[in-house]
Amino acid sequence: MAAEGILAVRQLQASDFDKGFLEVLAHLTTVGDVSREAFEEQLKRRDAAGGYHTVVIEDDGRIVATAAMIVELKFIHGCSKVGHIEDVVVDPAYRGKKLGIKLIEALVEAARGAGCYKIILDCNEANTAFYEKCGLTRKEVQMVKYLDR
Amino acid sequence: MAAEGILAVRQLQASDFDKGFLEVLAHLTTVGDVSREAFEEQLKRRDAAGGYHTVVIEDDGRIVATAAMIVELKFIHGCSKVGHIEDVVVDPAYRGKKLGIKLIEALVEAARGAGCYKIILDCNEANTAFYEKCGLTRKEVQMVKYLDR
């Protein structure tokens, strides 16, 4: 493992499929059977849509942490933008090294650069303390409806 | 005012600028000084990005309710999608007529059609009862960070 300070945040690349990007996401939730082709096509669709920012941290040729943001174009607040932070996860072997904070800081900077007036995210109760360390405060209630497809 | 059952949900159109679309949004939050040109350009940017669904209800030539959704392309859950519902508002003079539920139902159908495995939204404590009537359940905590621009 590289010295902690060396681990840099960078954008997700198609070649990260071979570096365990999906395996890191699997520490967060179900990823399922995603082929290289499906991954690359989804990455292209996100790039074509614009507004997606996906950051990763690599160590020893493996992705060890990732977080994503989608920038929403609003009509309110003078046609402003909001960054939605999603799918934040650090490999369990790399926790406690402030990698999560580095990812959030990178996305906050990207949101600022994109002209967002705020960033928002949803997390479970146990993770609120982490996001408070990242400078976020609790605001509303997330509601959900799962869809039968 | 038309009979309640007549009011139909439809997609936002550029001409809704002249029908008070922004004035309805102003019942939700600050809209600010948005020119026709700025509105039309943001609408075009949203259309070009894809994944935006904005529904409105019109009565007597005026927009009286609106809600929006942005469909996020995920890598998780087999490269699935999530619908983020945003900016739901009904003109105060039209509240209690189930227009809000009609808008949410339309967006849930759009999310289903787009292949979303769930829809999510953030609301304040006072509005959770309304969304429970729409079939949503409470899940997580929304966190926010406002950005100095």
Interface residues (C-beta under 8 A of the other chain):
Chain A: F21 L22 L25 L28 T29 T30 V31 G32 D33 V34 A38 F39 E41 Q42 R45 R46 A49 G50 G51 Y52 I70 E72 L73 K74 F75 I76 H77 G78 C79 H84 E86 D87 V108 A111 R112 G115 C116 Y117 K118 I119 I120 L121 D122 C123 N124 E125 T128 Y131 E132 C134 G135 L136 T137 R138 K139 E140 V141 Q142 M143 V144 K145 Y146 L147 D148 R149
Chain B: F21 L22 L25 L28 T29 T30 V31 G32 D33 V34 A38 F39 E41 Q42 R45 R46 A49 G50 G51 Y52 I70 E72 L73 K74 F75 I76 H77 G78 C79 H84 E86 D87 V108 A111 R112 G115 C116 Y117 K118 I119 I120 L121 D122 C123 N124 E125 T128 Y131 E132 C134 G135 L136 T137 R138 K139 E140 V141 Q142 M143 V144 K145 Y146 L147 D148 R149
